[in-house]
Amino acid sequence: MKLHDSRPSNLRADLQVGPPVAILLLAAAGCASSPSGGYTPVQDSGAGTGHDSASTADTGSAQDSGGTQETAASTLALPLYVSDQFIPSGFMNDPTGISLSSGANGSAQCPTRAPNAGGDCFVVSWTSTGAAWAGVYWQYPSNNWGTEPGLPIAPGAKQITFYARGDVGGEVVQFKAGGINDPVSSTVGTYGDGFAVSSAVETLTTSWQPYTISLQGTAYASGVLGGFCWVASAVDGGNSSIKFYVDDVQWQ
C-alpha cells in the first residue's frame, strides 16, 4: 500500500528538516489521504492464535465480521489489537517511498508470524526518495489528523506490546503512539491525542523480538487518534532502504 501526501504545503515545509525523533509531533500536524482501493483491515489469517473481535468492546465491536472499520459503539475494553481498530493511513514525510501491507488482497505478507500472534502482521518497506526520515501512523478513523474524534478506549492501559523483526537485521526504527495534533491546533482540527509515548530507538534483528511502549500514567479520555506509529531516519544504520515486519500489536 502506498499513499500520497496531501498535507498543506506550509506544514510540509516544516517537516523537511531535522531528525524524526525531534519532529514527529510536527509531522502529526499534517495530513495524508488514501486513494481508492487502499488498505483494508483483515482478520487474522490463522497463522497466529486469532481472537474473538466481539470481546474487544463493552457493548459491541468496532469491527464487523467482514473486517471493515465502523464507528465504535462504546468505549472499547482492554486488551485490544491495534489492527482491529486503527488504520495505517498516516504516511509521513516520504509517502511515495513507503509501502505497507498485511497480506490483504494478494499484497505482500509476513514470511512468519510472531509467537502466539493475534491481529494482523505488517510488512513495511521504505526506500528514501531523498527525504531524511519517514513514518506511518495507525489512525482512527483513517487519515484522522485532528478533524474527527479518536477511538474511545477504556482507561487504565499500562502498555502497548508488539513484536518486530528486520528483513536483513540492523534496521533502526523507533515506535510511538499518540502525539497527533497534540496540543490541539485549530488550523489542523479540534481533536487531538492528549499524550505522546515512544519506545527506545531499536535496532532490529532477523528474529522476532518483543517490545513494549509504556502507557503508565497516560491519560487518553478524549479518545486515541494515533494508536501506533513507526518512524525511521535515513542516516541511522543505513536506513535509506529498509524492510521490516511488525506483528501482534496490542493495547493492554
VOBA-1610 file (N, C-alpha, C; in pm, whole numbers, padded with zeros to 5 digits, always signed):
BEGIN
Met+00083-00118+00000Met+00000+00000+00000Met+00087+00124+00000Lys+00057+00219-00086Lys+00124+00347-00089Lys+00020+00459-00087Leu+00053+00567-00021Leu-00037+00681-00014Leu+00034+00804-00068His-00046+00904-00109His+00013+01031-00147His-00002+01130-00032Asp+00092+01219-00022Asp+00095+01315+00087Asp+00014+01437+00049Ser-00094+01463+00125Ser-00180+01577+00094Ser-00176+01681+00204Arg-00069+01680+00285Arg-00056+01784+00387Arg-00050+01920+00322Pro-00105+02023+00389Pro-00093+02159+00337Pro+00054+02193+00315Ser+00081+02271+00211Ser+00219+02300+00173Ser+00298+02368+00285Asn+00230+02453+00364Asn+00303+02521+00471Asn+00347+02423+00579Leu+00270+02318+00603Leu+00309+02217+00700Leu+00418+02128+00645Arg+00410+02095+00515Arg+00513+02011+00456Arg+00649+02077+00468Ala+00654+02207+00452Ala+00781+02277+00460Ala+00842+02262+00599Asp+00758+02260+00701Asp+00808+02245+00838Asp+00867+02108+00863Leu+00828+02009+00781Leu+00863+01871+00811Leu+00986+01822+00737Gln+01051+01905+00660Gln+01159+01856+00577Gln+01295+01863+00644Val+01302+01913+00765Val+01432+01927+00830Val+01430+01859+00965Gly+01549+01816+01011Gly+01563+01761+01145Gly+01535+01613+01150Pro+01584+01546+01254Pro+01565+01402+01269Pro+01423+01370+01309Pro+01377+01246+01285Pro+01238+01210+01315Pro+01203+01218+01461Val+01293+01185+01548Val+01261+01187+01690Val+01223+01329+01733Ala+01290+01428+01678Ala+01268+01565+01722Ala+01143+01626+01663Ile+01096+01577+01548Ile+00987+01647+01481Ile+00866+01561+01454Leu+00856+01447+01520Leu+00740+01362+01498Leu+00610+01433+01529Leu+00606+01513+01635Leu+00483+01581+01671Leu+00445+01684+01565Leu+00542+01745+01499Leu+00511+01834+01388Leu+00455+01755+01272Ala+00510+01636+01248Ala+00459+01553+01140Ala+00313+01519+01162Ala+00276+01498+01287Ala+00138+01463+01317Ala+00042+01575+01289Ala+00091+01695+01269Ala+00003+01808+01237Ala-00027+01815+01089Gly+00028+01723+01011Gly+00000+01721+00868Gly-00123+01637+00839Cys-00140+01597+00711Cys-00250+01509+00677Cys-00210+01426+00557Ala-00270+01307+00547Ala-00247+01220+00432Ala-00380+01162+00393Ser-00399+01130+00268Ser-00525+01072+00224Ser-00498+00947+00144Ser-00592+00854+00151Ser-00575+00725+00087Ser-00647+00721-00046Pro-00582+00669-00152Pro-00651+00651-00278Pro-00752+00539-00267Ser-00845+00532-00358Ser-00941+00423-00356Ser-00866+00292-00369Gly-00919+00190-00304Gly-00854+00060-00309Gly-00735+00051-00216Gly-00729+00138-00113Gly-00618+00138-00019Gly-00632+00026+00081Tyr-00558+00038+00192Tyr-00553-00068+00292Tyr-00690-00095+00352Thr-00726-00222+00360Thr-00846-00264+00430Thr-00805-00362+00538Pro-00843-00338+00665Pro-00803-00431+00771Pro-00866-00567+00750Val-00794-00673+00784Val-00844-00809+00769Val-00828-00882+00901Gln-00909-00983+00920Gln-00895-01064+01040Gln-00770-01150+01030Asp-00726-01202+01144Asp-00607-01287+01149Asp-00623-01404+01053Ser-00517-01431+00977Ser-00525-01533+00873Ser-00523-01674+00927Gly-00496-01687+01056Gly-00491-01820+01114Gly-00350-01861+01150Ala-00250-01786+01101Ala-00112-01820+01133Ala-00083-01795+01280Gly-00157-01700+01339Gly-00144-01674+01482Gly-00257-01741+01557Thr-00278-01697+01680Thr-00383-01759+01760Thr-00520-01707+01725Gly-00527-01592+01658Gly-00656-01532+01628Gly-00719-01474+01752His-00845-01430+01739His-00912-01369+01852His-01058-01354+01819Asp-01137-01332+01924Asp-01279-01305+01906Asp-01298-01155+01908Ser-01325-01095+01793Ser-01333-00949+01786Ser-01448-00895+01871Ala-01549-00975+01896Ala-01662-00927+01976Ala-01622-00901+02120Ser-01511-00962+02165Ser-01472-00946+02304Ser-01399-00816+02330Thr-01369-00738+02227Thr-01290-00618+02247Thr-01374-00498+02286Ala-01506-00508+02281Ala-01591-00393+02314Ala-01684-00428+02428Asp-01726-00326+02502Asp-01820-00348+02612Asp-01957-00387+02560Thr-02004-00319+02457Thr-02140-00344+02407Thr-02140-00360+02256Gly-02031-00405+02200Gly-02029-00425+02055Gly-01891-00399+02002Ser-01857-00465+01893Ser-01725-00450+01834Ser-01721-00332+01740Ala-01606-00268+01729Ala-01588-00159+01633Ala-01546-00212+01498Gln-01550-00344+01481Gln-01514-00405+01353Gln-01614-00513+01322Asp-01669-00514+01202Asp-01767-00616+01169Asp-01695-00741+01120Ser-01775-00847+01095Ser-01715-00974+01058Ser-01645-00969+00925Gly-01673-00868+00843Gly-01606-00856+00715Gly-01475-00781+00722Gly-01440-00732+00840Gly-01311-00666+00857Gly-01310-00520+00819Thr-01427-00457+00803Thr-01430-00314+00769Thr-01449-00233+00895Gln-01387-00116+00899Gln-01392-00033+01018Gln-01526+00037+01029Glu-01580+00042+01152Glu-01703+00112+01179Glu-01678+00211+01293Thr-01778+00296+01319Thr-01769+00383+01434Thr-01785+00301+01561Ala-01697+00323+01658Ala-01703+00247+01783Ala-01836+00273+01853Ala-01905+00166+01895Ala-02035+00180+01959Ala-02021+00224+02103Ser-01907+00196+02166Ser-01888+00229+02306Ser-01739+00230+02333Thr-01705+00260+02458Thr-01566+00251+02498Thr-01518+00108+02484Leu-01406+00088+02419Leu-01356-00047+02394Leu-01280-00099+02514Ala-01307-00224+02548Ala-01241-00288+02660Ala-01099-00328+02621Leu-01014-00338+02720Leu-00877-00384+02704Leu-00869-00532+02738Pro-00775-00606+02677Pro-00680-00561+02573Pro-00748-00554+02437Leu-00684-00486+02343Leu-00735-00481+02207Leu-00618-00482+02108Tyr-00645-00537+01990Tyr-00546-00539+01883Tyr-00555-00409+01803Val-00444-00345+01782Val-00440-00220+01707Val-00495-00239+01566Ser-00465-00352+01503Ser-00509-00373+01364Ser-00659-00391+01352Asp-00728-00419+01463Asp-00874-00430+01459Asp-00942-00294+01457Gln-00875-00191+01508Gln-00941-00063+01529Gln-00877+00054+01455Phe-00749+00047+01429Phe-00676+00159+01368Phe-00628+00121+01228Ile-00621+00221+01140Ile-00581+00203+01001Ile-00444+00266+00979Pro-00348+00196+00918Pro-00217+00256+00890Pro-00224+00350+00770Ser-00286+00466+00793Ser-00314+00561+00685Ser-00226+00685+00691Gly-00156+00706+00803Gly-00084+00831+00823Gly+00059+00825+00773Phe+00077+00823+00641Phe+00211+00819+00580Phe+00275+00957+00592Met+00399+00961+00643Met+00462+01088+00676Met+00594+01110+00602Asn+00609+01230+00548Asn+00734+01289+00500Asn+00790+01231+00371Asp+00768+01102+00344Asp+00818+01041+00220Asp+00720+00934+00174Pro+00593+00971+00152Pro+00490+00869+00127Pro+00514+00785+00003Thr+00575+00843-00100Thr+00596+00764-00222Thr+00708+00661-00204Gly+00789+00677-00100Gly+00895+00580-00074Gly+00855+00468+00018Ile+00732+00476+00074Ile+00687+00378+00174Ile+00586+00281+00112Ser+00596+00155+00149Ser+00490+00059+00122Ser+00462-00019+00248Leu+00335-00055+00267Leu+00293-00125+00388Leu+00176-00214+00354Ser+00180-00337+00397Ser+00071-00429+00368Ser+00058-00533+00478Ser-00057-00601+00479Ser-00080-00708+00575Ser-00122-00837+00506Gly-00093-00847+00377Gly-00128-00967+00304Gly-00268-00966+00247Ala-00341-00856+00265Ala-00478-00848+00212Ala-00477-00830+00061Asn-00576-00885-00004Asn-00596-00866-00149Asn-00472-00901-00230Gly-00400-01005-00187Gly-00285-01051-00263Gly-00158-00972-00241Ser-00158-00876-00148Ser-00037-00798-00121Ser+00061-00881-00039Ala+00182-00827-00023Ala+00286-00898+00050Ala+00243-00931+00192Gln+00283-01047+00240Gln+00251-01084+00377Gln+00378-01126+00449Cys+00372-01127+00582Cys+00489-01163+00661Cys+00529-01308+00633Pro+00659-01334+00619Pro+00702-01471+00591Pro+00681-01565+00708Thr+00680-01511+00830Thr+00650-01588+00951Thr+00566-01499+01042Arg+00509-01560+01147Arg+00437-01483+01247Arg+00512-01489+01379Ala+00490-01387+01460Ala+00545-01386+01595Ala+00482-01496+01679Pro+00546-01536+01788Pro+00490-01643+01872Pro+00350-01609+01924Asn+00255-01701+01901Asn+00118-01686+01952Asn+00054-01554+01910Ala+00084-01509+01790Ala+00040-01377+01746Ala-00110-01372+01718Gly-00168-01255+01740Gly-00304-01225+01700Gly-00305-01094+01623Gly-00421-01056+01572Gly-00427-00937+01488Gly-00355-00957+01358Asp-00318-00849+01290Asp-00250-00856+01161Asp-00100-00843+01178Cys-00027-00901+01083Cys+00117-00884+01073Cys+00144-00794+00953Phe+00228-00692+00969Phe+00250-00592+00866Phe+00391-00601+00808Val+00398-00589+00676Val+00523-00579+00603Val+00546-00432+00572Val+00657-00377+00616Val+00687-00235+00598Val+00817-00219+00520Ser+00813-00140+00415Ser+00934-00110+00338Ser+00943+00041+00319Trp+01065+00090+00325Trp+01089+00231+00294Trp+01220+00245+00218Thr+01212+00302+00099Thr+01330+00340+00022Thr+01322+00491+00003Ser+01413+00564+00064Ser+01406+00710+00063Ser+01411+00765-00078Thr+01323+00859-00105Thr+01325+00930-00233Thr+01402+01061-00221Gly+01476+01072-00111Gly+01552+01193-00084Gly+01521+01253+00051Ala+01415+01202+00114Ala+01376+01250+00246Ala+01468+01194+00353Ala+01487+01270+00460Ala+01575+01228+00569Ala+01508+01129+00663Trp+01375+01124+00664Trp+01305+01034+00753Trp+01167+01003+00697Ala+01104+00902+00755Ala+00968+00864+00714Ala+00902+00790+00829Gly+00772+00776+00822Gly+00699+00701+00923Gly+00553+00684+00884Val+00483+00601+00960Val+00341+00575+00936Val+00268+00566+01069Tyr+00156+00635+01080Tyr+00065+00625+01193Tyr-00049+00529+01161Trp-00085+00446+01260Trp-00212+00373+01259Trp-00313+00466+01322Gln-00417+00507+01246Gln-00507+00614+01289Gln-00651+00566+01305Tyr-00726+00637+01388Tyr-00870+00617+01399Tyr-00939+00753+01395Pro-01038+00766+01301Pro-01054+00681+01184Pro-00943+00708+01083Ser-00951+00644+00969Ser-00847+00658+00868Ser-00820+00803+00834Asn-00692+00840+00824Asn-00649+00975+00783Asn-00690+01084+00881Asn-00710+01048+01007Asn-00755+01147+01105Asn-00635+01215+01169Trp-00613+01341+01131Trp-00505+01421+01189Trp-00560+01525+01286Gly-00687+01514+01323Gly-00744+01605+01421Gly-00881+01658+01384Thr-00937+01613+01274Thr-01067+01662+01229Thr-01183+01580+01285Glu-01155+01461+01342Glu-01259+01375+01396Glu-01216+01322+01533Pro-01314+01283+01616Pro-01278+01227+01747Pro-01197+01099+01733Gly-01114+01073+01832Gly-01037+00950+01834Gly-01117+00834+01888Leu-01054+00718+01896Leu-01119+00596+01942Leu-01133+00597+02093Pro-01254+00576+02147Pro-01269+00569+02293Pro-01223+00433+02345Ile-01118+00435+02425Ile-01062+00313+02484Ile-01075+00321+02635Ala-01108+00209+02697Ala-01124+00206+02842Ala-00997+00257+02910Pro-01011+00331+03019Pro-00892+00381+03089Pro-00815+00267+03153Gly-00691+00297+03188Gly-00611+00201+03263Gly-00512+00120+03183Ala-00497+00146+03054Ala-00397+00073+02976Ala-00259+00098+03032Lys-00182-00007+03047Lys-00048+00004+03106Lys+00063+00004+03002Gln+00037-00056+02883Gln+00144-00069+02786Gln+00089-00105+02649Ile+00171-00081+02549Ile+00148-00132+02414Ile+00257-00236+02389Thr+00217-00356+02356Thr+00313-00463+02329Thr+00306-00502+02182Phe+00419-00544+02128Phe+00424-00588+01988Phe+00554-00664+01964Tyr+00559-00728+01849Tyr+00681-00794+01804Tyr+00728-00725+01676Ala+00858-00724+01656Ala+00915-00670+01532Ala+01040-00749+01497Arg+01069-00754+01368Arg+01192-00816+01320Arg+01232-00749+01190Gly+01361-00746+01162Gly+01410-00689+01038Gly+01419-00793+00928Asp+01428-00746+00806Asp+01441-00837+00692Asp+01583-00891+00683Val+01682-00805+00706Val+01823-00848+00700Val+01895-00823+00831Gly+01831-00754+00926Gly+01893-00719+01052Gly+01965-00586+01045Gly+01967-00516+01156Gly+02033-00386+01162Gly+01944-00268+01131Glu+01817-00290+01101Glu+01724-00181+01073Glu+01699-00102+01202Val+01710+00030+01195Val+01697+00116+01314Val+01562+00188+01306Val+01474+00160+01402Val+01336+00209+01399Val+01295+00250+01540Gln+01214+00353+01550Gln+01152+00389+01676Gln+01001+00374+01661Phe+00936+00330+01770Phe+00792+00307+01769Phe+00726+00401+01870Lys+00606+00448+01835Lys+00539+00552+01912Lys+00388+00529+01914Ala+00322+00609+01997Ala+00176+00617+01997Ala+00137+00755+02047Gly+00020+00801+02005Gly-00024+00935+02042Gly+00054+01042+01970Gly+00034+01167+02014Gly+00107+01280+01957Gly+00040+01349+01841Ile-00071+01294+01788Ile-00138+01359+01675Ile-00213+01483+01722Asn-00183+01597+01661Asn-00246+01725+01693Asn-00247+01752+01844Asp-00133+01729+01906Asp-00118+01746+02050Asp+00001+01838+02076Pro-00022+01959+02127Pro-00151+02016+02168Pro-00238+02050+02047Val-00367+02059+02070Val-00462+02081+01962Val-00435+02215+01894Ser-00423+02209+01762Ser-00407+02329+01680Ser-00533+02348+01596Ser-00597+02463+01610Ser-00722+02488+01538Ser-00703+02490+01388Thr-00578+02509+01342Thr-00554+02509+01198Thr-00557+02367+01141Val-00546+02267+01229Val-00549+02127+01185Val-00685+02065+01213Gly-00738+02086+01332Gly-00866+02029+01370Gly-00892+02055+01516Thr-01006+02011+01564Thr-01046+02038+01702Thr-01022+01919+01793Tyr-00966+01811+01742Tyr-00940+01692+01822Tyr-00791+01661+01821Gly-00746+01591+01925Gly-00606+01554+01930Gly-00579+01454+02041Asp-00469+01380+02026Asp-00423+01294+02136Asp-00375+01382+02250Gly-00408+01343+02369Gly-00361+01418+02485Gly-00235+01359+02545Phe-00163+01279+02467Phe-00045+01211+02518Phe+00048+01179+02400Ala+00171+01147+02432Ala+00268+01101+02332Ala+00369+01013+02404Val+00385+00890+02358Val+00478+00795+02419Val+00561+00730+02309Ser+00676+00677+02348Ser+00762+00614+02248Ser+00849+00507+02311Ser+00899+00419+02225Ser+00999+00321+02266Ser+01137+00384+02257Ala+01237+00309+02296Ala+01374+00349+02264Ala+01393+00336+02113Val+01501+00392+02061Val+01535+00369+01921Val+01591+00228+01912Glu+01520+00141+01840Glu+01551-00001+01840Glu+01630-00042+01715Thr+01725-00133+01733Thr+01796-00195+01621Thr+01742-00337+01607Leu+01676-00365+01495Leu+01606-00492+01478Leu+01702-00603+01437Thr+01664-00725+01473Thr+01735-00844+01428Thr+01645-00921+01333Thr+01692-01032+01281Thr+01611-01112+01189Thr+01518-01208+01262Ser+01521-01207+01394Ser+01431-01290+01474Ser+01325-01201+01538Trp+01206-01257+01557Trp+01101-01183+01625Trp+01145-01151+01767Gln+01134-01023+01804Gln+01167-00980+01939Gln+01049-00902+01996Pro+01017-00923+02124Pro+00907-00847+02186Pro+00953-00708+02227Tyr+00863-00612+02211Tyr+00890-00473+02251Tyr+00770-00420+02327Thr+00796-00319+02410Thr+00691-00259+02492Thr+00705-00108+02492Ile+00593-00038+02477Ile+00586+00107+02498Ile+00501+00129+02622Ser+00557+00192+02723Ser+00484+00214+02847Ser+00374+00317+02830Leu+00258+00287+02889Leu+00146+00382+02897Leu+00118+00421+03041Gln+00208+00388+03132Gln+00188+00419+03273Gln+00166+00569+03291Gly+00058+00604+03358Gly+00029+00744+03385Gly-00027+00821+03267Thr-00056+00752+03157Thr-00106+00818+03037Thr-00258+00836+03044Ala-00306+00955+03012Ala-00449+00983+03007Ala-00490+01001+02861Tyr-00600+00936+02822Tyr-00646+00945+02684Tyr-00799+00948+02678Ala-00860+01015+02777Ala-01005+01017+02790Ala-01075+01080+02670Ser-01006+01167+02597Ser-01067+01232+02482Ser-01065+01144+02357Gly-01010+01024+02368Gly-01002+00934+02253Gly-00862+00928+02197Val-00833+00819+02126Val-00699+00797+02070Val-00705+00807+01918Leu-00630+00903+01863Leu-00621+00919+01718Leu-00509+00833+01661Gly-00394+00836+01727Gly-00278+00762+01680Gly-00246+00645+01770Gly-00296+00526+01734Gly-00281+00410+01821Gly-00145+00345+01817Phe-00068+00372+01710Phe+00064+00313+01695Phe+00133+00386+01581Cys+00267+00382+01582Cys+00343+00454+01480Cys+00484+00398+01473Trp+00543+00399+01355Trp+00688+00377+01344Trp+00748+00498+01272Val+00875+00524+01301Val+00947+00631+01234Val+01093+00587+01221Ala+01154+00618+01109Ala+01293+00580+01084Ala+01365+00695+01015Ser+01494+00704+01039Ser+01579+00808+00980Ser+01673+00745+00878Ala+01692+00814+00768Ala+01779+00763+00662Ala+01925+00763+00704Val+01960+00837+00807Val+02101+00847+00848Val+02135+00747+00959Asp+02036+00675+01010Asp+02061+00579+01117Asp+02077+00438+01062Gly+02195+00383+01072Gly+02216+00243+01035Gly+02192+00214+00888Gly+02216+00311+00800Gly+02194+00285+00657Gly+02049+00263+00623Asn+01960+00337+00689Asn+01816+00315+00675Asn+01756+00372+00547Ser+01836+00418+00452Ser+01777+00477+00332Ser+01697+00375+00252Ser+01717+00247+00279Ser+01636+00142+00219Ser+01625+00029+00320Ile+01506+00015+00379Ile+01487-00086+00484Ile+01356-00160+00462Lys+01350-00279+00523Lys+01229-00360+00523Lys+01222-00430+00658Phe+01105-00424+00720Phe+01089-00491+00848Phe+00943-00533+00866Tyr+00918-00606+00974Tyr+00787-00665+00999Tyr+00742-00631+01140Val+00612-00605+01156Val+00553-00574+01286Val+00430-00661+01305Asp+00418-00724+01422Asp+00311-00822+01445Asp+00256-00808+01586Asp+00130-00851+01605Asp+00071-00870+01736Asp+00071-00741+01819Val+00033-00629+01760Val+00035-00501+01831Val-00091-00491+01917Gln-00072-00478+02047Gln-00185-00475+02140Gln-00173-00360+02240Trp-00287-00299+02268Trp-00302-00213+02386Trp-00347-00304+02500Gln-00278-00294+02613Gln-00311-00380+02726Gln-00326-00299+02855
//
